[in-house]
Amino acid sequence: MSEFENSTEIRMDASNLYREETFTDNTVGTLRRITPVTPDGEVDDSRKVQFIGSTQVLTTAGPLPLSFEIDATTLSEAAVGFGEAAKEAFEKTMDELKEYQRQQASQIVVPKGGMDPSGGMGGLGGGGNIQMP
């Protein structure tokens, strides 16, 4: 059971609040500026402002949504760095997909029954140890 299910009280962490602003060029993507704030809503200068980019890339399988952090300190720096950060996120995502496909292709499923002690097939209908799902 999760911590949420065991808890009878749902409470936000007032020491970890952020203000979110959204910017777009209505063409390529969206930038979100995540500004840390105090419980009173004032900017909290002790924590770093974050910039998150999001876009979609068209692939042969259809649109692939991407979301990525942009290393920047200002909105204009984030806008300039958007393209490179999107490219890196796309490459990382494609590498992860290829690794996932490789892992799936290399899985071997062993049959549940196996061979019977007399050397027969035990009614499994095939002589190998590989079972197709």
PyMOL CGO cylinders between C-alpha atoms (Angstrom):
from pymol import cmd
from pymol.cgo import CYLINDER

trace = [
    CYLINDER, 0.00, 0.00, 0.00, 1.36, 3.44, -0.87, 0.3, 1, 1, 1, 1, 1, 1,
    CYLINDER, 1.36, 3.44, -0.87, 2.02, 6.24, 1.60, 0.3, 1, 1, 1, 1, 1, 1,
    CYLINDER, 2.02, 6.24, 1.60, -0.88, 8.14, 0.03, 0.3, 1, 1, 1, 1, 1, 1,
    CYLINDER, -0.88, 8.14, 0.03, -3.32, 5.30, 0.74, 0.3, 1, 1, 1, 1, 1, 1,
    CYLINDER, -3.32, 5.30, 0.74, -2.17, 5.03, 4.37, 0.3, 1, 1, 1, 1, 1, 1,
    CYLINDER, -2.17, 5.03, 4.37, -2.46, 8.77, 4.98, 0.3, 1, 1, 1, 1, 1, 1,
    CYLINDER, -2.46, 8.77, 4.98, -5.70, 10.33, 6.09, 0.3, 1, 1, 1, 1, 1, 1,
    CYLINDER, -5.70, 10.33, 6.09, -4.47, 13.85, 5.41, 0.3, 1, 1, 1, 1, 1, 1,
    CYLINDER, -4.47, 13.85, 5.41, -3.42, 15.34, 2.08, 0.3, 1, 1, 1, 1, 1, 1,
    CYLINDER, -3.42, 15.34, 2.08, -1.17, 18.34, 2.51, 0.3, 1, 1, 1, 1, 1, 1,
    CYLINDER, -1.17, 18.34, 2.51, 1.01, 20.43, 0.16, 0.3, 1, 1, 1, 1, 1, 1,
    CYLINDER, 1.01, 20.43, 0.16, 4.60, 21.10, 1.18, 0.3, 1, 1, 1, 1, 1, 1,
    CYLINDER, 4.60, 21.10, 1.18, 4.52, 24.88, 1.72, 0.3, 1, 1, 1, 1, 1, 1,
    CYLINDER, 4.52, 24.88, 1.72, 8.34, 24.99, 1.83, 0.3, 1, 1, 1, 1, 1, 1,
    CYLINDER, 8.34, 24.99, 1.83, 8.57, 23.60, -1.72, 0.3, 1, 1, 1, 1, 1, 1,
    CYLINDER, 8.57, 23.60, -1.72, 6.21, 25.81, -3.73, 0.3, 1, 1, 1, 1, 1, 1,
    CYLINDER, 6.21, 25.81, -3.73, 6.76, 27.04, -7.29, 0.3, 1, 1, 1, 1, 1, 1,
    CYLINDER, 6.76, 27.04, -7.29, 5.06, 29.50, -9.63, 0.3, 1, 1, 1, 1, 1, 1,
    CYLINDER, 5.06, 29.50, -9.63, 4.70, 28.25, -13.18, 0.3, 1, 1, 1, 1, 1, 1,
    CYLINDER, 4.70, 28.25, -13.18, 4.59, 30.49, -16.24, 0.3, 1, 1, 1, 1, 1, 1,
    CYLINDER, 4.59, 30.49, -16.24, 4.08, 29.25, -19.80, 0.3, 1, 1, 1, 1, 1, 1,
    CYLINDER, 4.08, 29.25, -19.80, 5.53, 30.79, -22.98, 0.3, 1, 1, 1, 1, 1, 1,
    CYLINDER, 5.53, 30.79, -22.98, 5.08, 29.65, -26.57, 0.3, 1, 1, 1, 1, 1, 1,
    CYLINDER, 5.08, 29.65, -26.57, 5.96, 30.74, -30.08, 0.3, 1, 1, 1, 1, 1, 1,
    CYLINDER, 5.96, 30.74, -30.08, 2.80, 28.96, -31.35, 0.3, 1, 1, 1, 1, 1, 1,
    CYLINDER, 2.80, 28.96, -31.35, 4.99, 27.06, -33.81, 0.3, 1, 1, 1, 1, 1, 1,
    CYLINDER, 4.99, 27.06, -33.81, 7.73, 24.87, -32.38, 0.3, 1, 1, 1, 1, 1, 1,
    CYLINDER, 7.73, 24.87, -32.38, 6.95, 24.34, -28.74, 0.3, 1, 1, 1, 1, 1, 1,
    CYLINDER, 6.95, 24.34, -28.74, 6.39, 25.58, -25.24, 0.3, 1, 1, 1, 1, 1, 1,
    CYLINDER, 6.39, 25.58, -25.24, 8.67, 26.87, -22.49, 0.3, 1, 1, 1, 1, 1, 1,
    CYLINDER, 8.67, 26.87, -22.49, 7.71, 26.70, -18.84, 0.3, 1, 1, 1, 1, 1, 1,
    CYLINDER, 7.71, 26.70, -18.84, 9.50, 28.85, -16.27, 0.3, 1, 1, 1, 1, 1, 1,
    CYLINDER, 9.50, 28.85, -16.27, 9.26, 27.27, -12.84, 0.3, 1, 1, 1, 1, 1, 1,
    CYLINDER, 9.26, 27.27, -12.84, 10.08, 29.90, -10.21, 0.3, 1, 1, 1, 1, 1, 1,
    CYLINDER, 10.08, 29.90, -10.21, 10.53, 28.85, -6.58, 0.3, 1, 1, 1, 1, 1, 1,
    CYLINDER, 10.53, 28.85, -6.58, 8.45, 30.89, -4.14, 0.3, 1, 1, 1, 1, 1, 1,
    CYLINDER, 8.45, 30.89, -4.14, 8.12, 31.22, -0.38, 0.3, 1, 1, 1, 1, 1, 1,
    CYLINDER, 8.12, 31.22, -0.38, 4.91, 30.22, 1.38, 0.3, 1, 1, 1, 1, 1, 1,
    CYLINDER, 4.91, 30.22, 1.38, 3.88, 33.91, 1.03, 0.3, 1, 1, 1, 1, 1, 1,
    CYLINDER, 3.88, 33.91, 1.03, 4.30, 33.77, -2.77, 0.3, 1, 1, 1, 1, 1, 1,
    CYLINDER, 4.30, 33.77, -2.77, 7.47, 35.88, -2.89, 0.3, 1, 1, 1, 1, 1, 1,
    CYLINDER, 7.47, 35.88, -2.89, 10.36, 34.73, -5.10, 0.3, 1, 1, 1, 1, 1, 1,
    CYLINDER, 10.36, 34.73, -5.10, 12.67, 32.38, -3.17, 0.3, 1, 1, 1, 1, 1, 1,
    CYLINDER, 12.67, 32.38, -3.17, 16.19, 33.36, -4.29, 0.3, 1, 1, 1, 1, 1, 1,
    CYLINDER, 16.19, 33.36, -4.29, 17.75, 30.45, -2.37, 0.3, 1, 1, 1, 1, 1, 1,
    CYLINDER, 17.75, 30.45, -2.37, 16.45, 28.00, -5.02, 0.3, 1, 1, 1, 1, 1, 1,
    CYLINDER, 16.45, 28.00, -5.02, 17.14, 27.90, -8.75, 0.3, 1, 1, 1, 1, 1, 1,
    CYLINDER, 17.14, 27.90, -8.75, 14.60, 28.87, -11.44, 0.3, 1, 1, 1, 1, 1, 1,
    CYLINDER, 14.60, 28.87, -11.44, 14.00, 25.97, -13.83, 0.3, 1, 1, 1, 1, 1, 1,
    CYLINDER, 14.00, 25.97, -13.83, 13.12, 26.05, -17.53, 0.3, 1, 1, 1, 1, 1, 1,
    CYLINDER, 13.12, 26.05, -17.53, 11.25, 23.11, -19.07, 0.3, 1, 1, 1, 1, 1, 1,
    CYLINDER, 11.25, 23.11, -19.07, 10.74, 22.79, -22.81, 0.3, 1, 1, 1, 1, 1, 1,
    CYLINDER, 10.74, 22.79, -22.81, 8.17, 20.66, -24.56, 0.3, 1, 1, 1, 1, 1, 1,
    CYLINDER, 8.17, 20.66, -24.56, 7.50, 19.87, -28.20, 0.3, 1, 1, 1, 1, 1, 1,
    CYLINDER, 7.50, 19.87, -28.20, 6.41, 17.05, -30.51, 0.3, 1, 1, 1, 1, 1, 1,
    CYLINDER, 6.41, 17.05, -30.51, 8.53, 15.30, -33.11, 0.3, 1, 1, 1, 1, 1, 1,
    CYLINDER, 8.53, 15.30, -33.11, 6.83, 13.49, -35.98, 0.3, 1, 1, 1, 1, 1, 1,
    CYLINDER, 6.83, 13.49, -35.98, 8.08, 9.91, -36.36, 0.3, 1, 1, 1, 1, 1, 1,
    CYLINDER, 8.08, 9.91, -36.36, 6.97, 7.01, -38.55, 0.3, 1, 1, 1, 1, 1, 1,
    CYLINDER, 6.97, 7.01, -38.55, 5.00, 5.74, -35.54, 0.3, 1, 1, 1, 1, 1, 1,
    CYLINDER, 5.00, 5.74, -35.54, 3.27, 9.10, -35.09, 0.3, 1, 1, 1, 1, 1, 1,
    CYLINDER, 3.27, 9.10, -35.09, 3.93, 12.19, -32.97, 0.3, 1, 1, 1, 1, 1, 1,
    CYLINDER, 3.93, 12.19, -32.97, 6.40, 11.71, -30.11, 0.3, 1, 1, 1, 1, 1, 1,
    CYLINDER, 6.40, 11.71, -30.11, 5.95, 14.19, -27.23, 0.3, 1, 1, 1, 1, 1, 1,
    CYLINDER, 5.95, 14.19, -27.23, 9.19, 15.41, -25.67, 0.3, 1, 1, 1, 1, 1, 1,
    CYLINDER, 9.19, 15.41, -25.67, 9.70, 17.22, -22.38, 0.3, 1, 1, 1, 1, 1, 1,
    CYLINDER, 9.70, 17.22, -22.38, 13.15, 18.35, -21.29, 0.3, 1, 1, 1, 1, 1, 1,
    CYLINDER, 13.15, 18.35, -21.29, 14.98, 20.64, -18.91, 0.3, 1, 1, 1, 1, 1, 1,
    CYLINDER, 14.98, 20.64, -18.91, 16.90, 23.56, -20.42, 0.3, 1, 1, 1, 1, 1, 1,
    CYLINDER, 16.90, 23.56, -20.42, 20.03, 24.79, -18.66, 0.3, 1, 1, 1, 1, 1, 1,
    CYLINDER, 20.03, 24.79, -18.66, 19.42, 28.55, -18.59, 0.3, 1, 1, 1, 1, 1, 1,
    CYLINDER, 19.42, 28.55, -18.59, 19.11, 31.42, -16.17, 0.3, 1, 1, 1, 1, 1, 1,
    CYLINDER, 19.11, 31.42, -16.17, 16.89, 33.72, -18.25, 0.3, 1, 1, 1, 1, 1, 1,
    CYLINDER, 16.89, 33.72, -18.25, 13.91, 33.27, -20.54, 0.3, 1, 1, 1, 1, 1, 1,
    CYLINDER, 13.91, 33.27, -20.54, 15.90, 34.46, -23.57, 0.3, 1, 1, 1, 1, 1, 1,
    CYLINDER, 15.90, 34.46, -23.57, 18.69, 31.94, -22.82, 0.3, 1, 1, 1, 1, 1, 1,
    CYLINDER, 18.69, 31.94, -22.82, 16.05, 29.21, -22.56, 0.3, 1, 1, 1, 1, 1, 1,
    CYLINDER, 16.05, 29.21, -22.56, 14.55, 30.21, -25.92, 0.3, 1, 1, 1, 1, 1, 1,
    CYLINDER, 14.55, 30.21, -25.92, 17.99, 30.11, -27.58, 0.3, 1, 1, 1, 1, 1, 1,
    CYLINDER, 17.99, 30.11, -27.58, 18.83, 26.75, -25.95, 0.3, 1, 1, 1, 1, 1, 1,
    CYLINDER, 18.83, 26.75, -25.95, 15.45, 25.19, -26.79, 0.3, 1, 1, 1, 1, 1, 1,
    CYLINDER, 15.45, 25.19, -26.79, 16.50, 23.60, -30.10, 0.3, 1, 1, 1, 1, 1, 1,
    CYLINDER, 16.50, 23.60, -30.10, 19.68, 21.94, -28.82, 0.3, 1, 1, 1, 1, 1, 1,
    CYLINDER, 19.68, 21.94, -28.82, 17.94, 20.67, -25.66, 0.3, 1, 1, 1, 1, 1, 1,
    CYLINDER, 17.94, 20.67, -25.66, 15.08, 19.26, -27.79, 0.3, 1, 1, 1, 1, 1, 1,
    CYLINDER, 15.08, 19.26, -27.79, 17.58, 17.51, -30.07, 0.3, 1, 1, 1, 1, 1, 1,
    CYLINDER, 17.58, 17.51, -30.07, 19.39, 15.95, -27.08, 0.3, 1, 1, 1, 1, 1, 1,
    CYLINDER, 19.39, 15.95, -27.08, 16.07, 14.82, -25.57, 0.3, 1, 1, 1, 1, 1, 1,
    CYLINDER, 16.07, 14.82, -25.57, 15.04, 13.23, -28.88, 0.3, 1, 1, 1, 1, 1, 1,
    CYLINDER, 15.04, 13.23, -28.88, 18.35, 11.38, -29.23, 0.3, 1, 1, 1, 1, 1, 1,
    CYLINDER, 18.35, 11.38, -29.23, 18.18, 10.15, -25.63, 0.3, 1, 1, 1, 1, 1, 1,
    CYLINDER, 18.18, 10.15, -25.63, 14.59, 8.97, -26.12, 0.3, 1, 1, 1, 1, 1, 1,
    CYLINDER, 14.59, 8.97, -26.12, 15.47, 7.12, -29.33, 0.3, 1, 1, 1, 1, 1, 1,
    CYLINDER, 15.47, 7.12, -29.33, 18.46, 5.44, -27.62, 0.3, 1, 1, 1, 1, 1, 1,
    CYLINDER, 18.46, 5.44, -27.62, 16.19, 4.35, -24.75, 0.3, 1, 1, 1, 1, 1, 1,
    CYLINDER, 16.19, 4.35, -24.75, 13.61, 2.96, -27.21, 0.3, 1, 1, 1, 1, 1, 1,
    CYLINDER, 13.61, 2.96, -27.21, 16.30, 1.01, -29.08, 0.3, 1, 1, 1, 1, 1, 1,
    CYLINDER, 16.30, 1.01, -29.08, 17.60, -0.44, -25.81, 0.3, 1, 1, 1, 1, 1, 1,
    CYLINDER, 17.60, -0.44, -25.81, 14.07, -1.40, -24.76, 0.3, 1, 1, 1, 1, 1, 1,
    CYLINDER, 14.07, -1.40, -24.76, 13.49, -3.11, -28.14, 0.3, 1, 1, 1, 1, 1, 1,
    CYLINDER, 13.49, -3.11, -28.14, 16.82, -4.95, -27.80, 0.3, 1, 1, 1, 1, 1, 1,
    CYLINDER, 16.82, -4.95, -27.80, 15.89, -6.17, -24.32, 0.3, 1, 1, 1, 1, 1, 1,
    CYLINDER, 15.89, -6.17, -24.32, 12.45, -7.33, -25.49, 0.3, 1, 1, 1, 1, 1, 1,
    CYLINDER, 12.45, -7.33, -25.49, 13.93, -9.17, -28.48, 0.3, 1, 1, 1, 1, 1, 1,
    CYLINDER, 13.93, -9.17, -28.48, 16.44, -11.02, -26.31, 0.3, 1, 1, 1, 1, 1, 1,
    CYLINDER, 16.44, -11.02, -26.31, 13.94, -12.41, -23.81, 0.3, 1, 1, 1, 1, 1, 1,
    CYLINDER, 13.94, -12.41, -23.81, 13.54, -16.19, -23.85, 0.3, 1, 1, 1, 1, 1, 1,
    CYLINDER, 13.54, -16.19, -23.85, 10.39, -17.72, -22.40, 0.3, 1, 1, 1, 1, 1, 1,
    CYLINDER, 10.39, -17.72, -22.40, 10.80, -21.21, -20.87, 0.3, 1, 1, 1, 1, 1, 1,
    CYLINDER, 10.80, -21.21, -20.87, 7.76, -23.53, -21.07, 0.3, 1, 1, 1, 1, 1, 1,
    CYLINDER, 7.76, -23.53, -21.07, 5.92, -24.26, -17.84, 0.3, 1, 1, 1, 1, 1, 1,
    CYLINDER, 5.92, -24.26, -17.84, 5.73, -28.06, -18.16, 0.3, 1, 1, 1, 1, 1, 1,
    CYLINDER, 5.73, -28.06, -18.16, 9.04, -29.08, -19.70, 0.3, 1, 1, 1, 1, 1, 1,
    CYLINDER, 9.04, -29.08, -19.70, 9.83, -32.66, -20.69, 0.3, 1, 1, 1, 1, 1, 1,
    CYLINDER, 9.83, -32.66, -20.69, 8.45, -35.66, -18.78, 0.3, 1, 1, 1, 1, 1, 1,
    CYLINDER, 8.45, -35.66, -18.78, 10.98, -38.02, -17.07, 0.3, 1, 1, 1, 1, 1, 1,
    CYLINDER, 10.98, -38.02, -17.07, 10.51, -40.73, -19.73, 0.3, 1, 1, 1, 1, 1, 1,
    CYLINDER, 10.51, -40.73, -19.73, 12.00, -38.44, -22.37, 0.3, 1, 1, 1, 1, 1, 1,
    CYLINDER, 12.00, -38.44, -22.37, 8.68, -37.63, -24.00, 0.3, 1, 1, 1, 1, 1, 1,
    CYLINDER, 8.68, -37.63, -24.00, 7.33, -34.20, -24.60, 0.3, 1, 1, 1, 1, 1, 1,
    CYLINDER, 7.33, -34.20, -24.60, 4.73, -34.25, -21.85, 0.3, 1, 1, 1, 1, 1, 1,
    CYLINDER, 4.73, -34.25, -21.85, 2.05, -33.13, -24.24, 0.3, 1, 1, 1, 1, 1, 1,
    CYLINDER, 2.05, -33.13, -24.24, 3.70, -29.78, -24.97, 0.3, 1, 1, 1, 1, 1, 1,
    CYLINDER, 3.70, -29.78, -24.97, 3.71, -30.15, -28.75, 0.3, 1, 1, 1, 1, 1, 1,
    CYLINDER, 3.71, -30.15, -28.75, 7.29, -29.19, -29.53, 0.3, 1, 1, 1, 1, 1, 1,
    CYLINDER, 7.29, -29.19, -29.53, 10.79, -30.29, -28.70, 0.3, 1, 1, 1, 1, 1, 1,
    CYLINDER, 10.79, -30.29, -28.70, 12.53, -27.03, -27.77, 0.3, 1, 1, 1, 1, 1, 1,
    CYLINDER, 12.53, -27.03, -27.77, 12.72, -25.00, -24.62, 0.3, 1, 1, 1, 1, 1, 1,
    CYLINDER, 12.72, -25.00, -24.62, 11.50, -21.83, -26.27, 0.3, 1, 1, 1, 1, 1, 1,
    CYLINDER, 11.50, -21.83, -26.27, 7.83, -20.98, -26.07, 0.3, 1, 1, 1, 1, 1, 1,
    CYLINDER, 7.83, -20.98, -26.07, 6.22, -18.33, -28.19, 0.3, 1, 1, 1, 1, 1, 1,
    CYLINDER, 6.22, -18.33, -28.19, 3.92, -16.08, -26.16, 0.3, 1, 1, 1, 1, 1, 1,
]
cmd.load_cgo(trace, "trace")
